[in-house]
Amino acid sequence: MAVVQVIALGGVGEIGKNCSVVREGDDIVVIDCGLSFPNEEMLGIDIVVPDFTYLVENKDKVRGVFLTHAHEDHVGGLPYLLKQIDVPIYCTEFTQALIRSKLEERLPSKKVDIRVFKPGDILQAGALSVEPVRVTHSIPENCAMAVRTSHGIVFFTGDFKFDFTPVDGKLANITRIGELGREGVLVLLSDSTNVERPGWGPSERAVSAGLRKVFGESKGRVLLTTFASNIHRMQQVYEIAAETGRKVAVVGRRMESNLDVCERLGYVKIPKGTRIRLDEMRMYPDEKLAILTTGSQGEPMSALVQMSKGEYGRLQVKPGDTLIYSARPIPGNEGAIWRTINRLFNQGCNVVYESATPIHVSGHAYQEELKMMINLTRPYYIAPVHGEPRHQFLYNSIAKDMGYPEHRIFTMKDGIPLNMDDTAASFGEKVPCGRVLVDNGGHAGVSDEVLRDRYNVANDGLVVVTIAVDTTEGQIVGDPIIQARGFHGPEGIIDVAFEHLVDALGALSKDELKDSTRVRQDAADVVRRLIQKRTQLRPLVLPTIVEV
């Protein structure tokens, strides 16, 4: 009896790191390969990607990675997967344009196999097939994925909303989604990010009125920050700037690159004479200027954050400027965002982050849109994804209210397969999964031990213990040295630690002193325990043995 498995390697019970597997027999397709951002405890970490061990162990069965859209939480993990296995990437022309340069930059010596599809194409993947279906979101060419198996369609909504007045005029293919529902959807894996919001989400077009109001009322320059991939938002900025007689400059390498690609491919239509270079701004008065900038999530090296600190050489914020914060904070980034906004206020910049007339709308479905997707697809099983546990719980409650029994609703967890045959569905045994931490230098695999040491150093400081030992004779040479950096304890605590250390070393036999590993461990234990007992602090204690 054939079994269809759906395995989330990331993206369930969390926001970001989206990566899902559909497997039947010896055929595997992967839907998305994203990243997430670190929390405040992940010191020195730039991004987090899924653990790809399961895919590496089954690389001969992987038929392709199919991308729903070009947001980083769906494509940002690709370089780290492609370093480990060779597999074709399937995506739209727009997604290909945004990811190719990034992949070539990170994988300079590797030929990347990218295959472009159009919504509605049937893509064969061994015995499985994948059909991308157009849905609306906050980025062009966004697709749901219908994976055909022997038991029916596994339908991934991807990130979606039902926007009936999209900026690019391309509606979700509701007709085709309904046809697939009639064909037979085995399981619906639905976006649940906005399940807490009742009603219908506003159209992206609703932002135009809010932007127009700020542009019209601002007496100086208008800056707007949003995601570098929010092409529809940037399109509206150009249109409104042209209406109000402003020129638009762009700050931020990724945003500039994305706009260049989109303009070349026709995804952004910039009114003639509206876009200018940054160095051309001096030719125009402030009231005739608008600036698009990266940094909506408080990223430390972004243009906006550096401007808020007065450290960005290409452009400075000045009194009279207005910044429109046109984005939604990613969970965990709130602190960095508010610090940036506060610094901008201190520089005399008026920051608009809330408005009765919307300056930002979400690209994710509200409750009524989620219900509409369920009614269109009419799945046998339901499993919410792309959400934290509270989102999954509420989505499941809505499904129950719509008449779905509990045994057909599943709360998925990373690494635990949902196994479906022709009579039933149940969870299977966990496969290898987890998170891989990538540091600021782009190096993957930062361990939890390293994170713990960083956390201890950041919170309680560092204590270095240096001991000279004659390992031939088995005796201590001179006095040990204890140095503290970033450690703040009661006065005299280092002296007390020194006395305890001397006593402990004096209690060791000659044979024990000849063992440098034993001396190192004992010294660290004595100093660490004394400091923890007397101060309740846990500095990183680093013992060094000098053999003489």
C-alpha positions as CSV (number, residue, x, y, z in Angstrom):
1,M,0.0,0.0,0.0
2,A,1.5,3.3,-1.1
3,V,2.1,5.9,1.6
4,V,2.3,9.6,1.0
5,Q,4.4,11.5,3.5
6,V,4.4,15.2,4.2
7,I,7.4,16.3,6.3
8,A,8.1,19.9,7.4
9,L,11.8,20.5,7.9
10,G,10.9,24.0,8.9
11,G,8.0,26.5,8.9
12,V,5.5,24.8,11.2
13,G,5.2,26.0,14.8
14,E,7.4,29.0,13.8
15,I,7.5,31.9,11.4
16,G,10.1,31.5,8.7
17,K,12.5,28.7,7.7
18,N,9.8,27.3,5.4
19,C,10.8,24.0,3.9
20,S,8.5,21.0,3.3
21,V,8.9,17.6,1.8
22,V,6.4,15.4,-0.1
23,R,7.4,11.8,-0.5
24,E,5.9,8.8,-2.1
25,G,8.0,5.7,-2.6
26,D,11.4,6.7,-4.0
27,D,10.3,10.2,-5.1
28,I,10.7,13.4,-3.1
29,V,9.8,16.9,-4.0
30,V,10.7,19.8,-1.8
31,I,8.5,22.9,-1.5
32,D,10.5,26.0,-0.6
33,C,13.9,26.3,1.1
34,G,13.8,29.3,3.4
35,L,15.6,31.0,6.3
36,S,14.5,32.7,9.5
37,F,16.1,35.4,11.6
38,P,17.9,34.9,14.9
39,N,16.4,35.9,18.3
40,E,18.1,38.1,20.8
41,E,19.9,35.2,22.4
42,M,21.6,34.1,19.2
43,L,24.6,36.4,19.5
44,G,26.7,36.8,16.4
45,I,24.1,34.8,14.3
46,D,23.0,36.3,11.0
47,I,20.4,33.8,9.8
48,V,18.9,30.4,10.7
49,V,18.3,27.7,8.1
50,P,16.8,24.2,8.3
51,D,18.9,21.1,9.0
52,F,19.0,19.4,5.6
53,T,20.3,16.0,6.9
54,Y,17.2,14.2,5.8
55,L,17.5,15.5,2.2
56,V,21.2,14.7,2.1
57,E,20.6,11.2,3.3
58,N,17.9,10.8,0.5
59,K,19.6,12.9,-2.2
60,D,19.1,10.3,-4.9
61,K,15.3,10.5,-4.4
62,V,15.0,14.3,-4.5
63,R,13.5,15.3,-7.8
64,G,13.5,19.1,-7.3
65,V,13.0,22.1,-5.1
66,F,9.8,24.0,-6.1
67,L,9.7,27.6,-5.0
68,T,6.4,29.4,-4.2
69,H,7.9,32.9,-4.3
70,A,11.0,34.9,-3.8
71,H,10.8,36.0,-0.2
72,E,13.8,35.1,1.9
73,D,11.8,32.9,4.3
74,H,11.1,30.7,1.3
75,V,14.3,30.9,-0.7
76,G,17.1,32.1,1.6
77,G,18.2,28.6,2.6
78,L,19.0,27.5,-1.0
79,P,22.7,28.2,-1.0
80,Y,23.2,26.0,2.1
81,L,21.2,23.1,0.6
82,L,22.9,23.3,-2.8
83,K,26.3,23.1,-1.1
84,Q,25.3,19.6,0.0
85,I,23.3,18.2,-2.9
86,D,22.8,18.8,-6.6
87,V,19.1,19.3,-7.3
88,P,17.1,21.3,-9.9
89,I,15.3,24.4,-8.7
90,Y,11.9,25.2,-10.2
91,C,10.5,28.7,-10.0
92,T,8.9,31.6,-12.0
93,E,10.9,33.9,-14.2
94,F,10.6,36.7,-11.5
95,T,11.8,34.4,-8.7
96,Q,14.7,33.2,-10.9
97,A,15.8,36.8,-11.6
98,L,15.9,37.6,-7.8
99,I,17.7,34.4,-6.7
100,R,20.2,33.7,-9.4
101,S,22.7,36.4,-8.6
102,K,22.5,35.5,-4.9
103,L,23.2,31.9,-5.6
104,E,26.0,32.6,-8.0
105,E,27.5,34.9,-5.4
106,R,27.5,32.3,-2.7
107,L,28.2,29.3,-5.0
108,P,30.8,30.7,-7.4
109,S,32.2,27.4,-8.5
110,K,29.0,25.5,-8.9
111,K,26.6,25.5,-11.8
112,V,23.0,26.0,-10.5
113,D,20.2,24.2,-12.4
114,I,17.3,26.7,-12.4
115,R,14.2,25.7,-14.4
116,V,11.6,28.4,-15.1
117,F,7.9,27.6,-15.1
118,K,4.7,29.5,-15.6
119,P,1.6,29.1,-13.4
120,G,-0.5,26.2,-14.8
121,D,2.5,24.2,-16.0
122,I,2.6,20.5,-15.0
123,L,6.1,19.7,-13.7
124,Q,6.9,16.0,-13.6
125,A,8.9,14.8,-10.6
126,G,9.3,11.1,-10.9
127,A,6.0,9.5,-10.2
128,L,4.8,12.8,-8.6
129,S,3.9,16.0,-10.5
130,V,3.7,19.6,-9.3
131,E,1.3,22.2,-10.6
132,P,1.9,25.8,-9.6
133,V,-1.3,27.9,-9.3
134,R,-1.2,31.7,-9.2
135,V,-2.2,33.3,-5.8
136,T,-1.8,36.9,-4.7
137,H,0.7,38.1,-2.1
138,S,3.0,41.0,-1.5
139,I,5.4,40.0,-4.3
140,P,4.9,39.2,-8.0
141,E,4.5,35.7,-9.4
142,N,3.5,34.0,-6.2
143,C,2.2,30.4,-6.5
144,A,0.5,27.8,-4.5
145,M,1.7,24.3,-5.2
146,A,-0.5,21.3,-6.1
147,V,1.5,18.0,-5.7
148,R,-0.3,15.1,-7.3
149,T,0.2,11.8,-5.6
150,S,-1.5,8.4,-6.0
151,H,-4.0,9.3,-3.2
152,G,-4.8,12.8,-4.3
153,I,-3.4,16.3,-4.3
154,V,-1.2,17.7,-1.6
155,F,-2.0,21.4,-1.8
156,F,0.4,24.0,-0.3
157,T,-1.1,27.5,-0.3
158,G,2.2,29.1,0.2
159,D,1.9,32.7,1.4
160,F,-1.4,34.0,0.1
161,K,-4.3,36.4,0.3
162,F,-7.3,37.0,-1.9
163,D,-6.6,40.5,-3.3
164,F,-9.2,41.5,-5.9
165,T,-7.4,44.7,-6.8
166,P,-3.8,43.7,-7.0
167,V,-1.2,46.3,-8.0
168,D,0.0,44.3,-11.0
169,G,-3.6,43.3,-12.0
170,K,-2.9,39.6,-11.7
171,L,-5.6,37.9,-9.7
172,A,-5.4,34.6,-7.9
173,N,-6.6,31.8,-10.1
174,I,-9.6,31.0,-8.0
175,T,-11.2,29.0,-10.8
176,R,-8.3,26.6,-11.0
177,I,-8.1,26.2,-7.2
178,G,-11.8,25.2,-7.3
179,E,-11.1,22.7,-10.1
180,L,-8.3,21.1,-8.1
181,G,-10.7,20.9,-5.1
182,R,-13.2,19.0,-7.3
183,E,-10.4,16.7,-8.6
184,G,-9.6,15.8,-5.0
185,V,-7.3,17.5,-2.4
186,L,-5.9,14.9,0.0
187,V,-4.5,17.5,2.4
188,L,-4.5,21.3,2.6
189,L,-1.3,22.8,4.1
190,S,-2.4,26.4,4.6
191,D,-0.7,29.6,5.6
192,S,-2.0,30.5,9.1
193,T,0.0,33.7,9.9
194,N,-2.9,36.0,10.1
195,V,-5.5,33.6,11.4
196,E,-6.0,35.9,14.5
197,R,-7.3,38.7,12.3
198,P,-11.1,38.5,11.6
199,G,-12.7,39.4,8.3
200,W,-10.9,40.1,5.0
201,G,-7.5,41.7,4.6
202,P,-7.3,45.0,2.8
203,S,-6.0,45.1,-0.7
204,E,-2.4,46.2,-1.4
205,R,-4.0,49.1,-3.3
206,A,-5.4,50.5,0.0
207,V,-1.8,51.6,0.8
208,S,-1.9,54.2,-1.9
209,A,-4.2,56.5,0.0
210,G,-2.1,56.4,3.1
211,L,1.1,57.1,1.1
212,R,-0.5,59.8,-0.8
213,K,-1.6,61.6,2.4
214,V,1.9,61.5,3.8
215,F,3.5,62.6,0.6
216,G,1.1,65.5,0.3
217,E,1.5,66.8,3.9
218,S,5.2,66.4,4.2
219,K,7.2,69.7,3.8
220,G,10.6,68.0,3.5
221,R,12.0,64.8,2.1
222,V,9.9,61.6,2.4
223,L,11.7,58.4,3.2
224,L,10.0,55.0,3.1
225,T,11.3,51.7,4.4
226,T,9.9,48.3,3.5
227,F,11.2,44.9,2.5
228,A,13.6,45.0,-0.5
229,S,11.4,42.4,-2.1
230,N,8.1,44.3,-1.7
231,I,7.9,45.3,-5.3
232,H,4.2,46.2,-5.3
233,R,4.8,48.7,-2.5
234,M,7.7,50.3,-4.3
235,Q,5.6,50.5,-7.5
236,Q,3.1,52.6,-5.6
237,V,5.8,54.9,-4.2
238,Y,6.9,55.7,-7.7
239,E,3.3,56.3,-8.9
240,I,2.5,58.7,-6.0
241,A,5.9,60.4,-6.3
242,A,5.1,61.2,-9.9
243,E,1.6,62.5,-8.9
244,T,3.1,64.8,-6.2
245,G,6.1,66.0,-8.3
246,R,8.8,64.2,-6.3
247,K,11.9,62.3,-7.6
248,V,12.8,59.0,-6.0
249,A,16.2,57.8,-5.0
250,V,17.0,54.3,-3.7
251,V,19.3,53.5,-0.8
252,G,20.4,49.9,0.0
253,R,22.2,47.4,-2.3
254,R,19.6,44.7,-2.3
255,M,16.7,47.1,-2.9
256,E,18.6,48.8,-5.8
257,S,19.4,45.4,-7.3
258,N,15.8,44.2,-7.0
259,L,14.5,47.3,-8.6
260,D,17.0,47.1,-11.5
261,V,15.9,43.5,-12.2
262,C,12.2,44.3,-11.9
263,E,12.4,47.4,-14.1
264,R,14.3,45.4,-16.8
265,L,11.8,42.6,-16.8
266,G,8.7,44.9,-16.6
267,Y,7.5,44.0,-13.1
268,V,7.9,47.7,-12.1
269,K,6.9,50.5,-14.4
270,I,8.6,53.6,-13.2
271,P,7.1,56.9,-14.6
272,K,9.6,58.6,-16.8
273,G,12.0,61.0,-15.1
274,T,10.9,59.9,-11.6
275,R,13.9,57.7,-10.6
276,I,17.2,59.5,-9.9
277,R,20.5,58.4,-8.5
278,L,21.5,59.2,-4.9
279,D,24.1,61.8,-6.0
280,E,21.5,63.6,-8.1
281,M,19.4,64.5,-5.0
282,R,21.4,67.7,-4.5
283,M,19.9,69.1,-7.7
284,Y,16.4,69.2,-6.1
285,P,14.8,70.9,-3.1
286,D,13.8,68.6,-0.2
287,E,10.1,68.9,-0.9
288,K,10.7,67.4,-4.3
289,L,12.4,64.3,-3.0
290,A,11.5,60.8,-1.9
291,I,13.8,58.0,-0.8
292,L,13.3,54.3,-0.7
293,T,15.5,52.6,1.9
294,T,16.2,49.2,3.4
295,G,16.2,48.6,7.1
296,S,12.6,47.9,8.0
297,Q,13.5,45.2,10.4
298,G,16.3,47.1,12.2
299,E,19.1,45.1,10.5
300,P,22.3,46.4,12.0
301,M,24.1,47.0,8.7
302,S,21.1,48.3,6.8
303,A,21.1,51.8,5.3
304,L,18.3,53.1,7.6
305,V,19.9,51.9,10.8
306,Q,23.2,53.4,9.9
307,M,21.4,56.7,9.0
308,S,19.7,56.6,12.4
309,K,23.2,56.5,14.0
310,G,24.6,59.1,11.7
311,E,27.1,56.6,10.3
312,Y,25.9,56.3,6.7
313,G,28.3,58.1,4.5
314,R,26.0,58.3,1.4
315,L,23.0,60.0,3.1
316,Q,22.1,61.6,6.5
317,V,18.7,62.1,8.1
318,K,18.0,65.8,8.9
319,P,15.2,67.7,10.7
320,G,12.1,68.1,8.5
321,D,12.4,64.6,7.0
322,T,9.5,62.2,7.3
323,L,10.0,58.4,7.4
324,I,7.1,56.1,6.5
325,Y,7.6,52.7,8.2
326,S,5.7,50.6,5.7
327,A,6.3,47.0,7.0
328,R,5.3,44.6,9.7
329,P,7.9,43.7,12.3
330,I,9.1,40.1,12.1
331,P,8.7,38.6,15.6
332,G,12.0,39.1,17.5
333,N,12.9,42.3,15.7
334,E,10.7,44.7,17.6
335,G,13.4,46.0,19.9
336,A,15.8,46.8,17.1
337,I,13.0,48.5,15.1
338,W,11.9,50.7,18.0
339,R,15.5,51.7,18.8
340,T,15.9,52.8,15.2
341,I,12.7,54.8,15.2
342,N,13.6,56.5,18.5
343,R,17.0,57.5,17.1
344,L,15.3,59.0,14.1
345,F,12.9,61.0,16.2
346,N,15.9,62.4,18.1
347,Q,17.4,63.6,14.8
348,G,14.3,65.6,14.1
349,C,12.7,63.1,11.7
350,N,9.0,62.5,11.9
351,V,8.3,58.8,11.8
352,V,4.9,57.6,10.6
353,Y,4.5,54.0,11.8
354,E,0.8,54.0,12.4
355,S,-2.0,55.7,10.5
356,A,-5.8,55.7,10.3
357,T,-5.3,55.5,6.5
358,P,-3.1,52.4,5.9
359,I,0.6,52.8,5.1
360,H,1.1,49.0,5.2
361,V,-1.1,46.0,4.6
362,S,-0.3,42.3,5.1
363,G,0.3,39.9,2.3
364,H,-1.3,37.0,4.3
365,A,-4.9,35.9,4.5
366,Y,-7.3,36.9,7.2
367,Q,-9.9,34.5,8.7
368,E,-12.5,34.8,5.9
369,E,-9.9,34.3,3.2
370,L,-8.6,31.2,5.0
371,K,-12.1,29.9,5.1
372,M,-12.5,30.6,1.4
373,M,-9.4,28.6,0.7
374,I,-10.8,25.6,2.6
375,N,-14.1,25.9,0.8
376,L,-12.4,26.1,-2.6
377,T,-10.1,23.1,-2.1
378,R,-12.4,21.0,0.0
379,P,-9.5,18.9,1.4
380,Y,-10.0,15.6,3.2
381,Y,-7.3,16.5,5.7
382,I,-6.2,19.9,7.0
383,A,-2.8,21.0,8.5
384,P,-2.0,24.6,9.1
385,V,1.6,25.7,8.4
386,H,3.6,29.0,8.3
387,G,2.5,29.9,11.8
388,E,3.4,29.6,15.5
389,P,1.5,27.2,17.7
390,R,-1.1,29.7,18.6
391,H,-1.9,30.3,14.9
392,Q,-2.1,26.5,14.3
393,F,-4.5,26.1,17.3
394,L,-6.8,28.9,16.2
395,Y,-6.8,27.7,12.6
396,N,-7.8,24.2,13.7
397,S,-10.6,25.7,15.8
398,I,-11.9,27.4,12.7
399,A,-11.7,24.2,10.7
400,K,-13.7,22.4,13.4
401,D,-16.4,25.1,13.3
402,M,-16.6,24.5,9.5
403,G,-17.5,20.9,10.2
404,Y,-14.1,19.1,10.1
405,P,-13.8,16.3,12.6
406,E,-10.7,16.2,14.9
407,H,-9.3,13.0,13.2
408,R,-8.9,14.9,9.9
409,I,-7.1,17.9,11.4
410,F,-3.4,17.7,12.1
411,T,-1.0,20.0,14.0
412,M,2.3,19.4,12.4
413,K,5.7,19.7,14.0
414,D,9.1,20.0,12.3
415,G,10.5,16.6,11.4
416,I,7.5,14.5,12.2
417,P,6.0,13.0,9.0
418,L,2.3,13.1,8.3
419,N,1.7,9.6,6.8
420,M,-1.4,9.2,4.6
421,D,-2.6,6.0,2.8
422,D,-5.9,5.3,1.1
423,T,-7.8,4.8,4.4
424,A,-6.2,6.9,7.2
425,A,-3.6,9.4,8.2
426,S,-1.3,9.5,11.2
427,F,2.0,10.8,12.4
428,G,5.2,8.8,11.9
429,E,8.6,8.6,13.5
430,K,10.7,11.7,13.5
431,V,13.3,12.3,10.9
432,P,16.5,14.3,11.3
433,C,15.7,18.0,11.5
434,G,16.5,21.1,13.4
435,R,18.1,24.4,12.9
436,V,21.5,25.4,11.5
437,L,22.9,28.7,12.7
438,V,24.9,30.8,10.2
439,D,27.2,33.5,11.6
440,N,27.8,37.0,10.3
441,G,30.6,35.7,8.1
442,G,28.2,33.3,6.3
443,H,29.6,30.2,8.0
444,A,27.0,27.6,8.9
445,G,27.0,25.3,11.9
446,V,27.5,27.5,14.9
447,S,26.9,25.1,17.9
448,D,24.7,25.5,20.9
449,E,27.9,25.4,23.0
450,V,29.3,28.4,21.2
451,L,26.0,30.2,21.6
452,R,26.0,29.4,25.3
453,D,29.6,30.7,25.7
454,R,28.7,33.9,23.8
455,Y,25.7,34.4,26.0
456,N,27.7,34.0,29.2
457,V,30.4,36.4,28.0
458,A,27.8,39.0,27.0
459,N,25.9,38.7,30.3
460,D,28.6,38.0,32.9
461,G,31.9,38.5,31.3
462,L,35.1,36.5,30.9
463,V,37.6,35.2,33.5
464,V,40.9,33.9,32.2
465,V,43.0,31.7,34.4
466,T,46.7,31.2,33.5
467,I,48.9,28.6,35.2
468,A,52.5,27.7,34.4
469,V,53.2,24.0,35.1
470,D,56.5,22.0,34.9
471,T,54.9,18.8,33.7
472,T,58.2,16.9,33.8
473,E,58.7,17.5,37.6
474,G,55.0,17.9,38.4
475,Q,55.1,21.3,40.1
476,I,53.5,24.7,39.7
477,V,55.9,27.4,38.4
478,G,55.2,30.8,40.0
479,D,51.7,32.1,41.0
480,P,48.7,31.5,38.8
481,I,47.2,34.6,37.2
482,I,43.5,35.5,37.1
483,Q,42.3,38.2,34.7
484,A,38.7,39.4,34.3
485,R,37.2,41.2,31.3
486,G,33.6,42.4,31.3
487,F,33.0,40.8,34.7
488,H,31.6,42.8,37.5
489,G,31.4,41.2,40.9
490,P,31.8,42.2,44.6
491,E,35.1,43.9,45.4
492,G,37.8,41.4,46.2
493,I,36.1,38.4,44.6
494,I,39.0,37.8,42.2
495,D,41.4,37.8,45.1
496,V,39.3,35.2,46.9
497,A,39.2,33.1,43.8
498,F,43.0,33.3,43.6
499,E,43.3,32.0,47.1
500,H,41.0,29.1,46.5
501,L,42.8,28.3,43.3
502,V,46.2,28.3,45.0
503,D,44.8,26.0,47.7
504,A,43.3,23.6,45.2
505,L,46.5,23.4,43.1
506,G,48.5,22.8,46.3
507,A,46.4,19.8,47.1
508,L,47.3,18.1,43.8
509,S,50.0,15.4,43.8
510,K,53.0,15.5,41.5
511,D,51.5,12.9,39.2
512,E,48.3,14.9,39.0
513,L,50.3,18.1,38.2
514,K,52.0,16.3,35.3
515,D,48.5,15.9,33.7
516,S,47.8,19.3,32.1
517,T,44.3,18.3,31.3
518,R,43.5,17.5,34.9
519,V,45.1,20.8,36.0
520,R,43.0,22.7,33.5
521,Q,39.7,21.1,34.5
522,D,40.3,21.5,38.2
523,A,41.3,25.1,37.9
524,A,38.3,26.0,35.9
525,D,36.0,24.1,38.3
526,V,37.4,25.8,41.4
527,V,37.2,29.4,40.0
528,R,33.8,28.8,38.3
529,R,32.1,27.3,41.4
530,L,33.5,30.0,43.8
531,I,32.3,32.9,41.6
532,Q,28.9,31.3,41.1
533,K,28.4,30.6,44.8
534,R,29.6,34.1,45.9
535,T,28.0,36.2,43.1
536,Q,25.3,34.2,41.4
537,L,27.0,35.1,38.1
538,R,28.2,32.7,35.5
539,P,31.1,34.2,33.6
540,L,32.9,32.1,31.0
541,V,36.0,30.8,32.7
542,L,38.8,30.1,30.3
543,P,41.8,28.2,31.8
544,T,45.2,28.2,30.0
545,I,48.0,25.9,31.0
546,V,51.5,27.0,30.0
547,E,53.9,24.0,30.1
548,V,57.5,24.8,31.0
